């Protein structure tokens, strides 16, 4: 099988590429990534020399390049996205361009090339907040931010290509991922690295916003399964049994690092901050998928990974336009 992976130098995409090459070493992978601030080829340094792996620097919004790379491919897995909610609130234009228009260009190229399967990688944030219970794939979409709205639009566009053109399109919606190589503007790596450096942990609102957490390897296994067994035109939630308030995750991180809880700093809540996410994953479980990771054990392992890999994140911290700059602009605090 020949697969075009877009956004493969990012967090989930790079973990997916490593997963596929380990499990299916005969598969051929082309990784198309623009290498924006969150793209990092160091995430894939252990597969650079793999004979079935090829990296191409480029933009999914470039139709000519996309059509060329898709020629001869069997499957497209679209991870390419702007994904940080805070950035989407401050600068939404890039999110609309990449997440929606970029997906449109990929779908058109896939249709022209007769791609056998197209996986659109989505997010549970498209459903919005839920006080009780869990969202099913058939529930109404109520996105709260420019980020989640752009992803909801891309999901619907992708599904329309199945309805209108008969394309084999599948949409995945996973809950919050964590694990190694996650860009340090996201909640867990940001808090881990700040705690390592003895800096404040900026916790929005009262810290009681609730998220489900899935280790990235479990999500990659789910996507890999859907690449083979997913039903065309369907949506699959990939969720977790672990649900926890943000303040409790912060406390766990500090506990693993033997750091004091006085590092937690409550800051003004962000606009449109969803209170609770939760998805029902029964549909993909019926295909044989299940989460294998224990949250607390894998969180401790993740904390250790960041503790052992200072060189990876220190270089990122030194770059301009990281989350620290956004935080300073928004709150005037130090991070």
N, C-alpha and C positions, 0 to 999 in steps of 0.2 A: 504493500500500500504506500502511496505517495501523498503526504499531507502538507498543506500550506498552513502554518501556524502564524497568525498575525499577533503582534504584541508579545512575542515570545521572549523578549529580554526583560519583561516585567516580572512581578512577583509570582502570580499564579501561572502565567505562561511559561516561565522558565522551569518551574517545578513540574509542569505538565510535560515539557519536552524531555526532561531527565527521566520522568516516569515512563514515557513511551519508549525511549531508547533502551532503557533497562529491561522493560517487560517484552518489548517487540523489537529486538535489535536489527531485524531485517527491514523494518519500516524506514522509509526515506522521509526526512523532514526538511522543509524549507522554512526558515524563520525570517519573517519580514517584520522589521521593527524600525521605527523612526528615530529611536534613541533620544526621546525627550528627556526631561530631567529625571523621570522615574525608570527609564530603561537603562540597563546596566549589563554589559557583556560579561562582567565578572561573575554574574549569576550562573553563567554557563561555561565557565572555564574548564570544567571537567569533561565537557563533550565537544569542545572546539575541534579536536582532531578525529572525532568519530567519522568513519567513512560515509555514513548515511545522513550526516547533518551538514546543512549549508545555511549560512547567515547572509541576508541581504539587507542593507540599510536603505530604508525607503518609507514612503508615506502611503497608507491605505487610501488616501484621497487622490492618488495618482493613477488614473484609469489605465494608461498604457502599461505602466509597470505591473500593476495588479493582474491585468489580462495575460501578460507575458509569463508571470510566475505561476499562474494557475494552469497554464497549458500542460497537460499530462498529469495533473493531480487528480486524485480520487476524492479527497476530502479537504474541506476548509474548516479550521477551528478559529473563530474570531475572538481573541482576547483583547485586541487593541482598543483601548478606551482611556479617556481621562476619567479618573475615578475618585478624586478627593472632594468630598462634599463642600468643605470650607472654600476650596479654590473655586468651585462652581458658583458659590454665592458671590464671591468677589469678582470673578472673571468668567462669566458663563459662555462666551463666544466659542472658545476652543472645544467645549463640551458638545455643543450643537454640531460643530463641524466634524469632529472625529467620531463621536458616538452615533450620530444619525446619518450625516452625509457620507461619512466613511463607510458605514455599513451598507448604505445604498450602492456605492461604487463596487463593493465586494460582491453584493448580491447580483448586480448586473453582470459582472465578469464571470461569476459562477454559472449564471444562466447561459451566457454565451459559450462557455467552455464545457457545458454539460457535466458539471461537478455532481458526483453521485450522492454526496452528503455534505450539508452545511450546518455546523454547530454554532449558534449564536450564544455567547457566554454572557449571561445576564446577572441580575442581583435581586435579592429579596426586597430591596428598598423600593422597588416599583410598586409594591402593595401598600406602602405607607405604614402607619402605626396601627397596632391592634392591642386592645386592653386585655382581652381574654381569648383563649383558644389559639389556633394557628391557621394561617392562610393556606388555602388549597389553590391549585393551578387555575381553577375556574373562577376565582374571586375577582372582584372589581379592582382595577388599578387606581391607586390614589397617591401618586408620587408627590413628595413634599419639597424637593429641591431641583434646581436646574440639572444637577447630575442625574438624579433618579428619573426625572422627566425625559431626559435625552435617552436614557437606557430603555425606558418603557416604550418610547417612540420607535427605537431600533427593533425591539422585540416584535412589535406589531407589524412593522414593515417586513421583517424577515418572515413572519407567519403569513403575510399576504402573498409572498412569493410562492408559498406552497399552495394556497387557495387558488391563486390566479394562474400560475404557470406550472403547477404540479411539481415544484422543486422539493427535494427531500431535505426539508429544513427542520431542525430541532432547536428548541430554546431551553437553556438551563438557567435556573435561578438559585444561587447558593446563598447561604447565610454568611456571616462574617468569617473570613478566613484568617488564620494566623500561621506562623511558621518561619523558617529561615528565609533570608533574602527579601523581606518585606520592607519597602521604602519607609524610612523613619519619620514620615509625617503622619503615618497611621497610628492608631491608638496604642496598641501593644508595643511595637518597637520604639515609638516615641517615649513612652513611659519607662521602658526598660533602659534605654540609653540615657535619658535624663537622670534616672536614679543612679546609674553607674557613675555619672559625672557629678552627682550631688546637686543637681539642679531641680527646680520645681516641676511638679507634675500637674499641668493645667487641666482641671476636671470641670467640665461644663455643668452649669446649673447646680442641682443638689447631688449629682453623681448617681442618681437612682434610675437613669435610663437603662433599659434592659436589652441585652443582645444575646443571641445564640452564637456559639463559637464552634467552628469546625476546623480541624487541622487541614492544611492545604493538601496533604497527601490523600486524605479521604475524599476531598472534592475532586482531585485529579483522577482517582479511581472511578468515581461516578461519571465523570466526563468521558473517560476511556470506555466505560461500559456502554454509555449511550451512543458512542461512535459506532458501536457494533450492533446494539440491540434496541436503540431508541426508535419509537414509531414516528414516521414522518408527519410533520405538522403538529407535533405535540410539545407541550411545555413540561419540564420536570424540575420540581423543587429538590434541592440537595441541602438538607438541613441537619440539625444536630440535636441531641438530647440534652446538651448543656446550655442552660440559660442563666445568665448572671448579670447583676447590676454592675455598671462601670466602676463604681467605687470599690466593689468587692474584688474585681479583677486587679485594680490598682493596688489594693492591700496585699493580694497574693504575690504580685510582682515584687513589692517591697519586702515581703517575708522571704522570698527566695534569695533576694540580694542582701538580706540582713540589714536593710535600710529602715530609717525611721519614718513613720507615717506623717510626721510634720512636713515632709516634702510635698504632700498633697496641697494644692492651692485651688480653691474653688473660684471659677471665673464666670463671667456673664455668659449665659446660655446663648448658643448660636440660633439664628432665626430658623423657624420651621423644624426644630430638632424633634424627630420622632421619639416617642416615649418607649415603645417596645416593638421589636421585630420577632416574629415567630412563623415558621413555615411547616406545613405538613409534608413529610417526605414519603408517605406510604406508596406513592406511585412508582418511584424508582426502587423502593425496597422490594416491590413485587417482582422486579427484574433480577433480584439477587444481591443488590447492593446493601451494605451496612457500614456504619462508621466503626472503625477498628481502634481509634485513638481515645485514650482517657484524657480528658481535658487538663486536669491538674498536672499529670505526668508530662504531657506534651508541652504545657506552658512552661514548666520548669526546664525542660529540655531546650525550649526556644530561648528562654532567658540565658541559659548557659551558652547557646550558640552565639548570641550577641556579645556575651561576656568574653568569649574566646575569639571573636572575629572583629576586634577593634579596627583593624586596618580597612575592613570593608566599609564600615559606616563613618569612620573619621573622614575619609575622602569625600563622602557625600555631605557631611556636615559642613565642610569647607566651601562647598559650591554655593554660588549665589542662587537666590530665588527658591530656597528650601522653605519648609513649613515654618521655621523659626522666624523668617522675615514676615510671613503672613500674620503670625501670632503677635509680633511686635506692632505691626500696623493696626491690628484689630484691638488689641488690649493694652499696648504700651508696656507689656511686661517683659521680663527676661526669661529665656528658656534655654 
